């Protein structure tokens, strides 16, 4: 605790400097010197105030799963950490290096949906409309800070355990912007809520967030499904208290994942890397060695869907060494908020006018 406090004190001047730059930029948009562009097609933005771990990817997938049954949906991402530039259509045979891990995950999971990457969303949306004029909705992935585009529906995510209200600006904390930037959102979704969330717990969160009169606040949680084998997806496995697991991950926050696994398995050991890390052959060999040294007869390796995309370049090694590597899929549930959340999104889409 003392070390954390000392770190924040030392980082406070840098956070203030960073925050000043962010405030100036947002101020220029507020007074109109920098322009926000609107489009004659519905645009939904999903993002957060922090540097990651709020559950953005599963929430994008929630919208894609639901809405793509009724209209042609396009997903636009910047393709973080890709080694290419410009506007690209994502295909199932692309690599992480070409398009980034999250866009590739969307495309492989929903091959019927058009997925695109572009550093500039304001230039990317017209390209989508020209290339795929049948597109009726664009979902912007991680675009809350991309002020050049004015989305018709701006959805802000924040986690139940780490609300933005108690966080600090980078590098003092994990906030990309000042806390009051949440006022730009049309909806605030509190993610990764416990399944036992009750009315009192909801009220405590509402009191902290203090949604504006024009904002709607919803609560969502994760639902983990049966883990499937990375090489043979039709092979699934049910967890039991006799199993031991080695968890390989490179995502922003594993707390919720590990807490879930610890309730399902006998023991859980984690090997973690920074978010979006591209695994090397040496690191996969290290995982194999650690796994072999684990005790217990029933043991497996578990990874996330996003990590599985980045592991695809090591499939031959995984197959050669017969690594029992299983992928744990996660889905978003809005529980009792589902009808209201879907109703709010439908109201936006149905009321949209060119």
C-alpha positions as CSV (number, residue, x, y, z in Angstrom):
1,X,0.0,0.0,0.0
2,X,2.8,2.4,0.9
3,X,4.7,1.6,-2.3
4,X,1.6,2.2,-4.4
5,X,1.0,5.5,-2.7
6,X,4.6,6.5,-3.2
7,X,4.4,5.6,-6.8
8,X,1.3,7.7,-7.3
9,X,3.0,10.7,-5.7
10,X,6.1,10.4,-7.9
11,X,3.9,10.0,-11.0
12,X,1.5,12.9,-10.2
13,X,3.5,15.6,-12.1
14,X,3.6,13.4,-15.3
15,X,-0.1,12.6,-14.9
16,X,-0.9,16.3,-14.6
17,X,1.2,17.0,-17.7
18,X,-0.6,14.2,-19.6
19,X,-4.0,15.4,-18.3
20,X,-3.3,18.9,-19.5
21,X,-2.6,17.7,-23.0
22,X,-5.8,15.6,-23.0
23,X,-7.8,18.5,-21.6
24,X,-6.6,20.9,-24.3
25,X,-7.4,18.4,-27.1
26,X,-10.9,17.8,-25.7
27,X,-11.4,21.5,-25.2
28,X,-10.6,22.1,-28.9
29,X,-13.3,19.6,-29.8
30,X,-15.8,21.2,-27.4
31,X,-15.4,24.7,-28.9
32,X,-15.4,23.5,-32.4
33,X,-11.8,24.2,-33.5
34,X,-11.4,20.5,-34.0
35,X,-14.4,19.0,-35.8
36,X,-16.3,15.8,-35.1
37,X,-17.7,14.1,-38.2
38,X,-21.1,12.5,-38.3
39,X,-22.1,10.0,-41.0
40,X,-25.4,9.1,-42.7
41,X,-25.2,5.5,-41.3
42,X,-25.7,4.4,-37.7
43,X,-22.4,4.3,-35.8
44,X,-22.1,2.7,-32.3
45,X,-18.8,3.2,-30.4
46,X,-17.7,0.9,-27.6
47,X,-14.8,2.0,-25.5
48,X,-13.5,2.8,-22.0
49,X,-11.6,5.4,-20.1
50,X,-8.9,3.0,-19.0
51,X,-6.0,1.4,-20.9
52,X,-7.7,-2.0,-21.0
53,X,-9.4,-4.9,-19.2
54,X,-13.0,-3.5,-19.2
55,X,-14.4,-6.3,-21.4
56,X,-14.6,-4.4,-24.7
57,X,-14.1,-7.3,-27.0
58,X,-16.9,-9.6,-25.5
59,X,-19.3,-6.6,-25.6
60,X,-18.5,-5.9,-29.3
61,X,-19.2,-9.6,-29.9
62,X,-22.5,-9.3,-28.0
63,X,-23.7,-6.6,-30.3
64,X,-22.4,-8.5,-33.4
65,X,-24.1,-11.8,-32.4
66,X,-27.4,-10.1,-31.8
67,X,-27.6,-7.4,-34.5
68,X,-26.0,-9.3,-37.4
69,X,-29.1,-11.6,-37.5
70,X,-31.2,-8.6,-38.6
71,X,-28.9,-6.1,-40.4
72,X,-25.5,-6.0,-42.2
73,X,-23.0,-5.0,-39.5
74,X,-19.4,-3.8,-40.1
75,X,-16.8,-3.7,-37.3
76,X,-14.1,-1.1,-37.5
77,X,-10.9,-1.3,-35.4
78,X,-7.6,0.4,-35.5
79,X,-5.9,-3.0,-35.5
80,X,-3.6,-2.3,-32.5
81,X,0.0,-3.5,-32.9
82,X,-0.5,-4.7,-36.5
83,X,2.6,-4.2,-38.8
84,X,0.6,-2.9,-41.7
85,X,-0.9,0.5,-42.3
86,X,-4.0,2.0,-43.9
87,X,-7.5,0.6,-44.5
88,X,-7.8,-3.2,-44.8
89,X,-10.6,-5.7,-45.0
90,X,-9.9,-8.5,-42.5
91,X,-10.1,-12.1,-43.8
92,X,-10.1,-15.3,-41.8
93,X,-6.7,-16.2,-43.3
94,X,-5.0,-12.9,-42.2
95,X,-2.4,-13.0,-39.5
96,X,-2.2,-11.0,-36.3
97,X,0.8,-9.1,-37.7
98,X,-1.4,-8.0,-40.6
99,X,-4.6,-6.9,-38.9
100,X,-4.2,-7.2,-35.1
101,X,-5.5,-9.8,-32.7
102,X,-9.0,-8.5,-31.9
103,X,-10.1,-7.8,-35.5
104,X,-8.9,-11.3,-36.5
105,X,-10.8,-12.8,-33.5
106,X,-14.0,-11.1,-34.7
107,X,-13.6,-12.3,-38.3
108,X,-12.8,-15.9,-37.4
109,X,-15.6,-16.0,-34.9
110,X,-18.1,-14.3,-37.2
111,X,-16.9,-15.0,-40.8
112,X,-20.2,-13.6,-42.2
113,X,-19.5,-10.2,-40.7
114,X,-17.4,-7.6,-42.4
115,X,-14.4,-6.5,-40.2
116,X,-12.0,-3.7,-41.1
117,X,-9.0,-2.0,-39.7
118,X,-7.9,1.6,-40.1
119,X,-5.8,4.0,-38.0
120,X,-8.3,6.7,-38.9
121,X,-11.9,5.8,-38.3
122,X,-13.0,9.1,-39.9
123,X,-11.4,7.9,-43.1
124,X,-12.3,4.2,-42.6
125,X,-16.1,4.6,-42.4
126,X,-16.4,6.2,-45.9
127,X,-14.2,3.3,-47.2
128,X,-16.6,0.8,-45.7
129,X,-19.6,2.6,-47.2
130,X,-17.9,2.6,-50.6
131,X,-16.6,-1.0,-50.5
132,X,-19.7,-2.5,-48.8
133,X,-22.7,-0.2,-49.5
134,X,-25.0,-2.9,-48.0
135,X,-23.6,-2.1,-44.5
136,X,-26.3,-0.7,-42.3
137,X,-24.4,-0.3,-39.0
138,X,-20.8,0.3,-38.1
139,X,-19.5,-0.7,-34.7
140,X,-16.4,1.1,-33.6
141,X,-14.1,-1.0,-31.5
142,X,-12.2,1.0,-28.7
143,X,-13.1,4.5,-30.1
144,X,-14.1,6.5,-27.0
145,X,-11.0,8.6,-27.3
146,X,-11.3,8.9,-31.2
147,X,-13.1,12.2,-31.1
148,X,-12.8,12.8,-34.9
149,X,-15.9,10.6,-35.3
150,X,-19.1,11.5,-33.6
151,X,-20.9,8.2,-33.0
152,X,-24.7,8.1,-32.8
153,X,-24.5,5.9,-29.8
154,X,-21.5,6.1,-27.5
155,X,-21.1,3.2,-25.0
156,X,-18.6,3.5,-22.2
157,X,-17.5,0.4,-20.2
158,X,-16.1,0.3,-16.7
159,X,-15.5,-2.7,-14.5
160,X,-17.4,-3.4,-11.3
161,X,-14.2,-4.0,-9.3
162,X,-12.3,-1.0,-10.7
163,X,-14.7,1.8,-11.5
164,X,-13.2,4.7,-13.3
165,X,-14.4,6.9,-10.5
166,X,-11.6,5.6,-8.3
167,X,-8.8,5.6,-10.9
168,X,-6.2,8.2,-11.8
169,X,-4.6,9.5,-15.0
170,X,-1.7,7.8,-16.7
171,X,0.9,7.1,-15.6
172,X,-0.3,7.6,-12.0
173,X,-3.2,5.3,-12.7
174,X,-4.9,3.7,-15.8
175,X,-7.1,6.5,-17.0
176,X,-6.7,7.7,-20.6
177,X,-8.7,10.8,-19.8
178,X,-10.0,12.8,-16.9
179,X,-12.9,11.1,-15.1
180,X,-15.5,13.7,-16.2
181,X,-15.0,12.5,-19.8
182,X,-17.6,9.8,-19.0
183,X,-20.2,12.6,-19.6
184,X,-19.7,12.1,-23.4
185,X,-21.2,8.6,-23.1
186,X,-24.9,7.9,-23.9
187,X,-24.7,4.6,-22.0
188,X,-22.4,3.4,-19.2
189,X,-22.1,-0.3,-18.8
190,X,-20.6,-1.7,-15.6
191,X,-19.0,-4.9,-16.6
192,X,-17.7,-8.1,-14.9
193,X,-20.3,-7.8,-12.2
194,X,-20.7,-10.7,-9.7
195,X,-23.6,-13.0,-10.4
196,X,-24.9,-12.2,-7.0
197,X,-25.4,-8.5,-7.8
198,X,-28.4,-7.2,-5.8
199,X,-30.3,-4.0,-5.6
200,X,-28.1,-2.6,-2.8
201,X,-24.9,-3.3,-4.8
202,X,-26.4,-1.6,-7.8
203,X,-27.3,1.5,-5.9
204,X,-23.8,1.8,-4.5
205,X,-22.4,1.8,-8.0
206,X,-24.9,4.3,-9.3
207,X,-24.0,6.6,-6.4
208,X,-20.3,6.4,-7.4
209,X,-20.8,6.8,-11.1
210,X,-23.5,9.5,-10.9
211,X,-24.9,9.0,-14.4
212,X,-26.1,12.2,-16.0
213,X,-29.9,12.6,-16.7
214,X,-29.4,11.8,-20.4
215,X,-27.3,8.7,-19.6
216,X,-28.5,5.1,-19.2
217,X,-26.6,2.8,-16.9
218,X,-26.6,-1.0,-17.3
219,X,-24.9,-3.9,-15.5
220,X,-23.3,-6.9,-17.3
221,X,-21.4,-10.0,-16.3
222,X,-19.4,-12.8,-17.9
223,X,-20.6,-16.3,-18.6
224,X,-17.9,-18.8,-19.3
225,X,-18.8,-21.7,-21.6
226,X,-17.2,-25.2,-22.1
227,X,-13.5,-24.9,-22.9
228,X,-12.6,-26.4,-26.3
229,X,-9.3,-27.8,-27.6
230,X,-7.3,-25.2,-29.6
231,X,-6.5,-27.8,-32.4
232,X,-9.8,-29.7,-32.3
233,X,-12.6,-27.2,-31.4
234,X,-15.2,-30.0,-31.4
235,X,-13.5,-31.5,-28.4
236,X,-14.7,-29.8,-25.2
237,X,-14.0,-30.4,-21.6
238,X,-15.9,-29.9,-18.3
239,X,-13.9,-28.6,-15.4
240,X,-13.8,-30.6,-12.1
241,X,-12.2,-30.2,-8.7
242,X,-9.8,-33.0,-9.6
243,X,-8.2,-30.9,-12.4
244,X,-5.1,-28.7,-12.2
245,X,-4.6,-25.9,-14.8
246,X,-1.8,-23.8,-16.2
247,X,-3.3,-20.6,-17.5
248,X,-1.5,-18.8,-20.4
249,X,-2.7,-15.3,-21.0
250,X,-1.7,-11.9,-22.4
251,X,-4.7,-9.8,-21.7
252,X,-5.0,-6.6,-19.7
253,X,-6.7,-8.0,-16.6
254,X,-7.0,-11.7,-15.6
255,X,-8.4,-11.2,-12.1
256,X,-12.0,-12.1,-13.1
257,X,-10.8,-15.1,-15.2
258,X,-8.5,-16.5,-12.5
259,X,-11.1,-16.0,-9.8
260,X,-13.6,-18.0,-11.9
261,X,-11.2,-20.8,-12.6
262,X,-10.2,-21.1,-8.9
263,X,-13.8,-22.0,-8.1
264,X,-13.9,-24.7,-10.8
265,X,-10.5,-26.4,-10.4
266,X,-8.2,-28.0,-7.8
267,X,-5.4,-25.6,-8.5
268,X,-4.5,-22.8,-10.9
269,X,-1.1,-21.5,-11.9
270,X,-0.8,-18.5,-14.3
271,X,1.8,-17.5,-16.8
272,X,1.0,-13.9,-17.8
273,X,2.4,-11.5,-20.3
274,X,1.4,-7.9,-21.2
275,X,-1.7,-7.2,-23.2
276,X,-1.5,-8.0,-26.9
277,X,1.8,-9.8,-26.4
278,X,2.9,-12.0,-29.4
279,X,4.1,-15.3,-28.1
280,X,7.5,-16.6,-29.2
281,X,8.4,-20.2,-29.8
282,X,10.7,-20.0,-26.7
283,X,7.8,-18.9,-24.6
284,X,5.6,-21.7,-25.8
285,X,8.4,-24.2,-25.0
286,X,8.6,-22.6,-21.5
287,X,4.8,-23.2,-21.1
288,X,5.3,-26.8,-22.1
289,X,8.1,-27.3,-19.6
290,X,6.1,-25.7,-16.8
291,X,3.1,-27.9,-17.6
292,X,5.2,-31.0,-17.5
293,X,6.5,-30.1,-14.1
294,X,3.0,-29.6,-12.6
295,X,1.8,-32.3,-10.2
296,X,-1.4,-34.2,-10.7
297,X,-2.7,-36.7,-13.2
298,X,-5.6,-34.5,-14.5
299,X,-4.0,-31.3,-15.8
300,X,-4.6,-29.0,-18.8
301,X,-3.5,-25.7,-20.2
302,X,-6.1,-23.0,-20.5
303,X,-6.0,-19.8,-22.6
304,X,-8.4,-17.1,-23.7
305,X,-10.0,-16.6,-27.1
306,X,-7.9,-13.5,-27.8
307,X,-4.7,-15.4,-26.8
308,X,-5.7,-18.3,-29.0
309,X,-5.7,-16.0,-32.0
310,X,-2.0,-15.1,-31.3
311,X,-1.2,-18.7,-30.6
312,X,-2.3,-19.7,-34.1
313,X,1.3,-19.2,-35.4
314,X,2.5,-22.0,-33.1
315,X,0.0,-24.7,-33.9
316,X,2.6,-27.1,-35.4
317,X,4.6,-26.9,-32.1
318,X,1.5,-27.4,-30.0
319,X,0.5,-30.4,-32.1
320,X,3.9,-31.9,-32.2
321,X,4.2,-31.8,-28.4
322,X,0.6,-32.9,-27.9
323,X,-0.1,-29.9,-25.6
324,X,-3.6,-30.2,-24.1
325,X,-4.3,-26.5,-24.7
326,X,-8.0,-25.5,-24.2
327,X,-9.6,-22.2,-25.1
328,X,-12.1,-20.8,-22.6
329,X,-14.9,-18.8,-24.4
330,X,-16.6,-15.9,-22.6
331,X,-19.9,-14.4,-23.3
332,X,-21.6,-11.3,-22.0
333,X,-24.9,-11.4,-20.1
334,X,-27.0,-8.4,-19.2
335,X,-29.3,-10.5,-17.0
336,X,-32.3,-8.5,-15.9
337,X,-31.0,-5.5,-17.8
338,X,-31.0,-7.3,-21.2
339,X,-34.4,-6.1,-22.4
340,X,-33.7,-2.5,-21.4
341,X,-30.3,-2.6,-23.0
342,X,-31.5,-4.1,-26.3
343,X,-34.5,-1.7,-26.2
344,X,-32.2,1.3,-25.9
345,X,-30.0,0.2,-28.8
346,X,-33.1,-0.6,-30.9
347,X,-34.5,2.8,-30.2
348,X,-31.4,4.4,-31.5
349,X,-31.3,2.3,-34.7
350,X,-35.0,2.8,-35.4
351,X,-35.0,6.5,-34.8
352,X,-31.9,7.1,-36.9
353,X,-32.4,9.6,-39.7
354,X,-30.1,10.4,-42.6
